[in-house]
């Protein structure tokens, strides 16, 4: 199935592209959103609720001084560098915690569709918040260890 981002207007950049016709999202923006709230405002339900839960879970795992930014036309959390991105697509929401984090937790991620840098969470199933928090905390720790070098 072809993944189409609601606001990015592009397929999920980390997933292999499926051959399909012109699959465009109704909520596709021609300009990048200026902030995360604007991004979320353009996302239809149930993806918006899923992303709001994901946003709150990520926020609870990043340092308090981390900021929300738009990077690659997607919401992200930054602390010295971007820690994780998250975005809505037609039938799922994705978390982009980097390839190293996905590799580290590959056994726990078996129930989900993943690629080198992306984890897809179906919008019709409960979000695994404890797992997301664990992934984000691991990414924060990875970021801190790189900073000390």
MDTraj code that builds the backbone (N, CA, C; nanometers):
import mdtraj as md
import numpy as np

residues = "UNK UNK UNK UNK UNK UNK UNK UNK UNK UNK UNK UNK UNK UNK UNK UNK UNK UNK UNK UNK UNK UNK UNK UNK UNK UNK UNK UNK UNK UNK UNK UNK UNK UNK UNK UNK UNK UNK UNK UNK UNK UNK UNK UNK UNK UNK UNK UNK UNK UNK UNK UNK UNK UNK UNK UNK UNK UNK UNK UNK UNK UNK UNK UNK UNK UNK UNK UNK UNK UNK UNK UNK UNK UNK UNK UNK UNK UNK UNK UNK UNK UNK UNK UNK UNK UNK UNK UNK UNK UNK UNK UNK UNK UNK UNK UNK UNK UNK UNK UNK UNK UNK UNK UNK UNK UNK UNK UNK UNK UNK UNK UNK UNK UNK UNK UNK UNK UNK UNK UNK UNK UNK UNK UNK UNK UNK UNK UNK UNK UNK UNK UNK UNK UNK UNK UNK UNK UNK UNK UNK UNK UNK UNK UNK UNK UNK UNK UNK UNK".split()
xyz = np.array([
    [0.0845, -0.1192, 0.0000],
    [0.0000, 0.0000, 0.0000],
    [0.0883, 0.1246, 0.0000],
    [0.0507, 0.2226, -0.0741],
    [0.1276, 0.3470, -0.0858],
    [0.1016, 0.4349, 0.0364],
    [0.2063, 0.4726, 0.1054],
    [0.1921, 0.5595, 0.2223],
    [0.1930, 0.7040, 0.1777],
    [0.0944, 0.7776, 0.2179],
    [0.0881, 0.9178, 0.1797],
    [0.0822, 1.0035, 0.3052],
    [0.1725, 1.0948, 0.3193],
    [0.1722, 1.1820, 0.4358],
    [0.0593, 1.2820, 0.4250],
    [-0.0057, 1.3087, 0.5377],
    [-0.1156, 1.4051, 0.5361],
    [-0.0662, 1.5445, 0.5048],
    [0.0421, 1.5866, 0.5659],
    [0.0855, 1.7224, 0.5432],
    [0.2145, 1.7318, 0.4641],
    [0.2935, 1.6299, 0.4655],
    [0.4195, 1.6369, 0.3938],
    [0.3966, 1.6372, 0.2433],
    [0.2867, 1.5730, 0.2005],
    [0.2612, 1.5665, 0.0582],
    [0.3533, 1.4698, -0.0125],
    [0.4276, 1.3916, 0.0636],
    [0.5205, 1.2949, 0.0077],
    [0.4985, 1.1631, 0.0784],
    [0.5431, 1.0567, 0.0157],
    [0.5377, 0.9265, 0.0810],
    [0.6335, 0.9272, 0.1991],
    [0.6071, 0.8425, 0.2951],
    [0.6941, 0.8258, 0.4110],
    [0.8366, 0.8060, 0.3584],
    [0.9303, 0.8968, 0.3880],
    [1.0627, 0.8931, 0.3264],
    [1.1449, 0.7708, 0.3642],
    [1.1093, 0.7018, 0.4710],
    [1.1873, 0.5870, 0.5138],
    [1.1274, 0.4540, 0.4661],
    [1.0104, 0.4577, 0.4070],
    [0.9461, 0.3340, 0.3629],
    [0.9666, 0.3168, 0.2130],
    [0.9755, 0.1903, 0.1695],
    [0.9895, 0.1641, 0.0274],
    [0.8641, 0.2091, -0.0444],
    [0.8819, 0.2687, -0.1588],
    [0.7696, 0.3220, -0.2341],
    [0.6988, 0.2096, -0.3094],
    [0.5695, 0.2023, -0.2912],
    [0.4891, 0.1047, -0.3643],
    [0.4455, 0.1675, -0.4955],
    [0.4322, 0.0836, -0.5980],
    [0.3846, 0.1356, -0.7256],
    [0.2354, 0.1584, -0.7141],
    [0.1933, 0.2768, -0.7434],
    [0.0503, 0.3070, -0.7366],
    [0.0202, 0.4258, -0.8251],
    [-0.1077, 0.4541, -0.8362],
    [-0.1514, 0.5698, -0.9139],
    [-0.1288, 0.6963, -0.8349],
    [-0.1975, 0.8009, -0.8720],
    [-0.1824, 0.9295, -0.8051],
    [-0.2584, 0.9283, -0.6735],
    [-0.1884, 0.8988, -0.5656],
    [-0.2503, 0.8937, -0.4333],
    [-0.2122, 1.0207, -0.3583],
    [-0.3016, 1.1151, -0.3544],
    [-0.2748, 1.2418, -0.2873],
    [-0.3667, 1.2571, -0.1673],
    [-0.3154, 1.3156, -0.0639],
    [-0.3952, 1.3370, 0.0559],
    [-0.4811, 1.4618, 0.0414],
    [-0.6014, 1.4531, 0.0936],
    [-0.6921, 1.5680, 0.0892],
    [-0.6402, 1.6833, 0.1749],
    [-0.5634, 1.6517, 0.2784],
    [-0.5150, 1.7554, 0.3701],
    [-0.3732, 1.8003, 0.3370],
    [-0.3231, 1.7624, 0.2206],
    [-0.1859, 1.7964, 0.1828],
    [-0.1662, 1.9478, 0.1790],
    [-0.0611, 1.9934, 0.2419],
    [-0.0305, 2.1362, 0.2419],
    [0.0717, 2.1664, 0.1333],
    [0.0551, 2.2793, 0.0672],
    [0.1519, 2.3174, -0.0353],
    [0.2717, 2.3886, 0.0273],
    [0.2555, 2.4363, 0.1490],
    [0.3662, 2.4981, 0.2212],
    [0.3890, 2.4226, 0.3512],
    [0.5131, 2.4212, 0.3949],
    [0.5446, 2.3520, 0.5192],
    [0.4741, 2.4218, 0.6357],
    [0.4201, 2.3445, 0.7292],
    [0.3581, 2.4073, 0.8470],
    [0.4629, 2.4831, 0.9266],
    [0.4206, 2.5940, 0.9909],
    [0.5192, 2.6752, 1.0643],
    [0.5513, 2.6169, 1.2009],
    [0.4600, 2.5361, 1.2563],
    [0.4880, 2.4734, 1.3856],
    [0.4070, 2.3450, 1.3988],
    [0.4303, 2.2724, 1.5070],
    [0.3669, 2.1429, 1.5275],
    [0.2155, 2.1566, 1.5405],
    [0.1683, 2.2602, 1.6085],
    [0.0240, 2.2788, 1.6220],
    [-0.0421, 2.2970, 1.4847],
    [0.0222, 2.3722, 1.3969],
    [-0.0321, 2.3924, 1.2628],
    [-0.0333, 2.2600, 1.1859],
    [0.0735, 2.1823, 1.1994],
    [0.0793, 2.0505, 1.1351],
    [-0.0394, 1.9659, 1.1816],
    [-0.0557, 1.9558, 1.3142],
    [-0.1617, 1.8717, 1.3713],
    [-0.3011, 1.9193, 1.3309],
    [-0.3198, 2.0500, 1.3178],
    [-0.4497, 2.1043, 1.2801],
    [-0.4930, 2.0546, 1.1422],
    [-0.3974, 2.0236, 1.0569],
    [-0.4297, 1.9768, 0.9223],
    [-0.4423, 1.8265, 0.9094],
    [-0.4246, 1.7545, 1.0177],
    [-0.4310, 1.6081, 1.0142],
    [-0.5715, 1.5623, 1.0535],
    [-0.6367, 1.4832, 0.9695],
    [-0.7714, 1.4345, 1.0040],
    [-0.7669, 1.3257, 1.1112],
    [-0.8803, 1.3038, 1.1754],
    [-0.8929, 1.1932, 1.2707],
    [-0.8991, 1.0622, 1.1923],
    [-0.8554, 0.9492, 1.2467],
    [-0.8064, 0.9282, 1.3822],
    [-0.6571, 0.9576, 1.3989],
    [-0.5908, 0.9928, 1.2889],
    [-0.4461, 1.0164, 1.2961],
    [-0.4103, 1.1310, 1.3904],
    [-0.4939, 1.2365, 1.3963],
    [-0.4613, 1.3506, 1.4833],
    [-0.4563, 1.3069, 1.6304],
    [-0.5545, 1.2297, 1.6735],
    [-0.5554, 1.1822, 1.8127],
    [-0.4336, 1.0946, 1.8411],
    [-0.4008, 1.0070, 1.7458],
    [-0.2845, 0.9196, 1.7609],
    [-0.1574, 1.0036, 1.7731],
    [-0.1431, 1.1041, 1.6862],
    [-0.0239, 1.1899, 1.6914],
    [-0.0187, 1.2714, 1.8200],
    [-0.1320, 1.3181, 1.8686],
    [-0.1327, 1.3930, 1.9950],
    [-0.0853, 1.3050, 2.1114],
    [-0.1283, 1.1779, 2.1120],
    [-0.0816, 1.0842, 2.2155],
    [0.0680, 1.0598, 2.2004],
    [0.1128, 1.0428, 2.0750],
    [0.2546, 1.0208, 2.0499],
    [0.3362, 1.1423, 2.0941],
    [0.2864, 1.2617, 2.0626],
    [0.3540, 1.3862, 2.1007],
    [0.3700, 1.3952, 2.2527],
    [0.2642, 1.3650, 2.3265],
    [0.2691, 1.3712, 2.4730],
    [0.3651, 1.2666, 2.5291],
    [0.3660, 1.1487, 2.4691],
    [0.4568, 1.0425, 2.5139],
    [0.6021, 1.0820, 2.4886],
    [0.6289, 1.1364, 2.3710],
    [0.7649, 1.1813, 2.3387],
    [0.8061, 1.2926, 2.4352],
    [0.7166, 1.3891, 2.4541],
    [0.7452, 1.5030, 2.5435],
    [0.7842, 1.4526, 2.6828],
    [0.7197, 1.3451, 2.7306],
    [0.7478, 1.2927, 2.8648],
    [0.8841, 1.2240, 2.8733],
    [0.9444, 1.1934, 2.7593],
    [1.0712, 1.1197, 2.7583],
    [1.1916, 1.2036, 2.7188],
    [1.1692, 1.3225, 2.6642],
    [1.2816, 1.4076, 2.6231],
    [1.3179, 1.5038, 2.7367],
    [1.4387, 1.5604, 2.7341],
    [1.4747, 1.6583, 2.8372],
    [1.3772, 1.7759, 2.8363],
    [1.3521, 1.8369, 2.9530],
    [1.2554, 1.9473, 2.9608],
    [1.2894, 2.0638, 2.8677],
    [1.4163, 2.0827, 2.8390],
    [1.4559, 2.1946, 2.7517],
    [1.4479, 2.1614, 2.6025],
    [1.4078, 2.0394, 2.5667],
    [1.3911, 2.0028, 2.4256],
    [1.2793, 2.0882, 2.3648],
    [1.2944, 2.1208, 2.2385],
    [1.1951, 2.2049, 2.1712],
    [1.1293, 2.1283, 2.0577],
    [1.0074, 2.1703, 2.0260],
    [0.9372, 2.1145, 1.9112],
    [0.9736, 2.1981, 1.7894],
    [1.0010, 2.1307, 1.6799],
    [1.0357, 2.1984, 1.5547],
    [0.9677, 2.1265, 1.4384],
    [0.9682, 2.1903, 1.3243],
    [0.9302, 2.1240, 1.1999],
    [1.0606, 2.0994, 1.1253],
    [1.0855, 1.9744, 1.0910],
    [1.2070, 1.9355, 1.0196],
    [1.1647, 1.8379, 0.9098],
    [1.2081, 1.8607, 0.7878],
    [1.1635, 1.7797, 0.6736],
    [1.0107, 1.7805, 0.6631],
    [0.9490, 1.8927, 0.6962],
    [0.8038, 1.9125, 0.6900],
    [0.7272, 1.8230, 0.7866],
    [0.7973, 1.7722, 0.8889],
    [0.7344, 1.6863, 0.9892],
    [0.7622, 1.7411, 1.1290],
    [0.6732, 1.7145, 1.2246],
    [0.7008, 1.7516, 1.3637],
    [0.8213, 1.6733, 1.4155],
    [0.8989, 1.7382, 1.5007],
    [1.0161, 1.6737, 1.5582],
    [1.0457, 1.7368, 1.6939],
    [1.1233, 1.6653, 1.7731],
    [1.1736, 1.7192, 1.8987],
    [1.3244, 1.7332, 1.8850],
    [1.3743, 1.8503, 1.9250],
    [1.5163, 1.8818, 1.9119],
    [1.5765, 1.9114, 2.0488],
    [1.6956, 1.8564, 2.0704],
    [1.7763, 1.8889, 2.1873],
    [1.9203, 1.8805, 2.1393],
    [1.9784, 1.9930, 2.1036],
    [2.1080, 2.0046, 2.0359],
    [2.0990, 1.9589, 1.8905],
    [2.0320, 1.8486, 1.8658],
    [2.0028, 1.8000, 1.7303],
    [1.8646, 1.7374, 1.7363],
    [1.8071, 1.7058, 1.6209],
    [1.6744, 1.6423, 1.6219],
    [1.6879, 1.5043, 1.6837],
    [1.6019, 1.4773, 1.7817],
    [1.5999, 1.3474, 1.8484],
    [1.5109, 1.2491, 1.7730],
    [1.3861, 1.2883, 1.7503],
    [1.2901, 1.2033, 1.6793],
    [1.1947, 1.2904, 1.5981],
    [1.1458, 1.2325, 1.4905],
    [1.0407, 1.2926, 1.4092],
    [0.9172, 1.2058, 1.4246],
    [0.7997, 1.2631, 1.3993],
    [0.6764, 1.1848, 1.3971],
    [0.5832, 1.2475, 1.2954],
    [0.5011, 1.1651, 1.2305],
    [0.4162, 1.2182, 1.1235],
    [0.2965, 1.1277, 1.0988],
    [0.1939, 1.1853, 1.0357],
    [0.0724, 1.1126, 1.0009],
    [0.0745, 1.0750, 0.8541],
    [0.0269, 0.9549, 0.8261],
    [0.0126, 0.9067, 0.6898],
    [-0.1292, 0.8525, 0.6754],
    [-0.1661, 0.8068, 0.5582],
    [-0.3063, 0.7724, 0.5332],
    [-0.3627, 0.6656, 0.6264],
    [-0.2839, 0.5652, 0.6630],
    [-0.3373, 0.4587, 0.7473],
    [-0.2523, 0.4290, 0.8708],
    [-0.1556, 0.5150, 0.8963],
    [-0.0682, 0.4934, 1.0121],
    [-0.0017, 0.6247, 1.0534],
    [0.0597, 0.6211, 1.1698],
    [0.1460, 0.7301, 1.2140],
    [0.2852, 0.6707, 1.2280],
    [0.3849, 0.7468, 1.1916],
    [0.5218, 0.6967, 1.1968],
    [0.6045, 0.7714, 1.2997],
    [0.6970, 0.6979, 1.3580],
    [0.7984, 0.7528, 1.4469],
    [0.9314, 0.7274, 1.3796],
    [1.0174, 0.8282, 1.3768],
    [1.1484, 0.8190, 1.3135],
    [1.2548, 0.8409, 1.4207],
    [1.2965, 0.7344, 1.4917],
    [1.3917, 0.7501, 1.6017],
    [1.5382, 0.7266, 1.5623],
    [1.5688, 0.7086, 1.4384],
    [1.6985, 0.6756, 1.3770],
    [1.7143, 0.5239, 1.3627],
    [1.7939, 0.4853, 1.2651],
    [1.8152, 0.3437, 1.2333],
    [1.8786, 0.2677, 1.3496],
    [1.9716, 0.3312, 1.4203],
    [2.0398, 0.2621, 1.5307],
    [1.9425, 0.2228, 1.6414],
    [1.8472, 0.3072, 1.6708],
    [1.7487, 0.2773, 1.7753],
    [1.6568, 0.1644, 1.7287],
    [1.6146, 0.1678, 1.6041],
    [1.5292, 0.0607, 1.5515],
    [1.6034, -0.0725, 1.5569],
    [1.7283, -0.0720, 1.5191],
    [1.8090, -0.1947, 1.5240],
    [1.8215, -0.2454, 1.6676],
    [1.8469, -0.1553, 1.7609],
    [1.8640, -0.1924, 1.9017],
    [1.7384, -0.2594, 1.9599],
    [1.6201, -0.2143, 1.9160],
    [1.4940, -0.2656, 1.9697],
    [1.4179, -0.3529, 1.8699],
    [1.4903, -0.4110, 1.7721],
    [1.4225, -0.4840, 1.6642],
    [1.3326, -0.5967, 1.7142],
    [1.3694, -0.6645, 1.8223],
    [1.2839, -0.7730, 1.8723],
    [1.1517, -0.7203, 1.9276],
    [1.1572, -0.6083, 1.9994],
    [1.0349, -0.5497, 2.0544],
    [0.9475, -0.4865, 1.9460],
    [1.0095, -0.4552, 1.8317],
    [0.9373, -0.3889, 1.7225],
    [0.8800, -0.4876, 1.6208],
    [0.8981, -0.6183, 1.6441],
    [0.8493, -0.7185, 1.5481],
    [0.7005, -0.7060, 1.5142],
    [0.6129, -0.6688, 1.6092],
    [0.4707, -0.6583, 1.5733],
    [0.4383, -0.5398, 1.4801],
    [0.5358, -0.4528, 1.4540],
    [0.5109, -0.3316, 1.3754],
    [0.5866, -0.3350, 1.2439],
    [0.5348, -0.2630, 1.1474],
    [0.6029, -0.2479, 1.0198],
    [0.7168, -0.1471, 1.0415],
    [0.8385, -0.1884, 1.0075],
    [0.9545, -0.0999, 1.0242],
    [1.0379, -0.0998, 0.8969],
    [1.1209, 0.0017, 0.8858],
    [1.2238, 0.0040, 0.7822],
    [1.3479, 0.0584, 0.8503],
    [1.4466, 0.0949, 0.7739],
    [1.5728, 0.1385, 0.8336],
    [1.5557, 0.2466, 0.9405],
    [1.4714, 0.3460, 0.9175],
    [1.4603, 0.4544, 1.0147],
    [1.3191, 0.4843, 1.0630],
    [1.2221, 0.3986, 1.0264],
    [1.0815, 0.4279, 1.0532],
    [1.0099, 0.3137, 1.1225],
    [0.9199, 0.3490, 1.2120],
    [0.8281, 0.2520, 1.2716],
    [0.6875, 0.3018, 1.2419],
    [0.6040, 0.2142, 1.1881],
    [0.4660, 0.2510, 1.1575],
    [0.3733, 0.1960, 1.2650],
    [0.2859, 0.2837, 1.3152],
    [0.1845, 0.2451, 1.4124],
    [0.0482, 0.2649, 1.3480],
    [-0.0292, 0.1560, 1.3280],
    [-0.1615, 0.1708, 1.2669],
    [-0.2506, 0.2611, 1.3524],
    [-0.3280, 0.3455, 1.2878],
    [-0.4137, 0.4381, 1.3625],
    [-0.5361, 0.3685, 1.4202],
    [-0.5633, 0.2445, 1.3773],
    [-0.6803, 0.1727, 1.4286],
    [-0.6459, 0.0789, 1.5451],
    [-0.5256, 0.0913, 1.5991],
    [-0.4840, 0.0096, 1.7130],
    [-0.4273, 0.1008, 1.8211],
    [-0.4331, 0.0558, 1.9477],
    [-0.3773, 0.1391, 2.0556],
    [-0.2268, 0.1634, 2.0354],
    [-0.1842, 0.2820, 2.0691],
    [-0.0434, 0.3195, 2.0589],
    [0.0347, 0.2545, 2.1732],
    [0.1488, 0.1907, 2.1443],
    [0.2289, 0.1288, 2.2505],
    [0.3138, 0.2355, 2.3214],
    [0.2499, 0.3106, 2.4115],
    [0.3149, 0.4276, 2.4710],
    [0.4411, 0.3922, 2.5497],
    [0.4394, 0.2830, 2.6247],
    [0.5587, 0.2450, 2.7018],
    [0.6758, 0.2163, 2.6074],
    [0.6486, 0.1509, 2.4952],
    [0.7534, 0.1216, 2.3972],
    [0.8049, 0.2503, 2.3332],
    [0.7157, 0.3403, 2.2966],
    [0.7575, 0.4676, 2.2373],
    [0.8460, 0.5442, 2.3354],
    [0.8055, 0.5471, 2.4620],
    [0.8836, 0.6164, 2.5644],
    [1.0234, 0.5546, 2.5764],
    [1.0305, 0.4220, 2.5734],
    [1.1589, 0.3515, 2.5818],
    [1.2481, 0.3857, 2.4619],
    [1.1890, 0.3898, 2.3424],
    [1.2647, 0.4239, 2.2212],
    [1.3188, 0.5664, 2.2284],
    [1.2344, 0.6587, 2.2720],
    [1.2752, 0.7995, 2.2797],
    [1.3845, 0.8168, 2.3856],
    [1.3694, 0.7516, 2.5006],
    [1.4721, 0.7613, 2.6052],
    [1.6057, 0.7062, 2.5545],
    [1.6005, 0.5984, 2.4772],
    [1.7233, 0.5422, 2.4193],
    [1.7851, 0.6408, 2.3207],
    [1.7021, 0.7095, 2.2437],
    [1.7523, 0.8092, 2.1480],
    [1.8139, 0.9280, 2.2215],
    [1.7526, 0.9697, 2.3316],
    [1.8078, 1.0792, 2.4134],
    [1.9448, 1.0368, 2.4673],
    [1.9546, 0.9142, 2.5186],
    [2.0825, 0.8644, 2.5716],
    [2.1884, 0.8582, 2.4614],
    [2.1476, 0.8149, 2.3435],
    [2.2400, 0.8110, 2.2292],
    [2.2888, 0.9515, 2.1962],
    [2.1996, 1.0474, 2.1960],
    [2.2326, 1.1872, 2.1678],
    [2.3301, 1.2414, 2.2727],
    [2.3041, 1.2108, 2.3997],
    [2.3925, 1.2578, 2.5075],
    [2.5325, 1.1984, 2.4946],
    [2.5419, 1.0702, 2.4588],
    [2.6741, 1.0085, 2.4467],
    [2.7523, 1.0664, 2.3287],
    [2.6824, 1.1032, 2.2206],
    [2.7497, 1.1668, 2.1061],
    [2.8002, 1.3060, 2.1437],
    [2.7233, 1.3755, 2.2275],
    [2.7590, 1.5125, 2.2676],
    [2.8880, 1.5129, 2.3502],
    [2.9091, 1.4070, 2.4291],
    [3.0255, 1.4029, 2.5178],
    [3.1549, 1.3723, 2.4440],
    [3.1467, 1.3181, 2.3241],
    [3.2684, 1.2810, 2.2504],
    [3.3485, 1.4007, 2.2079],
])
top = md.Topology()
chain = top.add_chain()
for i, resn in enumerate(residues, 1):
    res = top.add_residue(resn, chain, resSeq=i)
    for name in ("N", "CA", "C"):
        top.add_atom(name, md.element.get_by_symbol(name[0]), res)
traj = md.Trajectory(xyz[None], top)
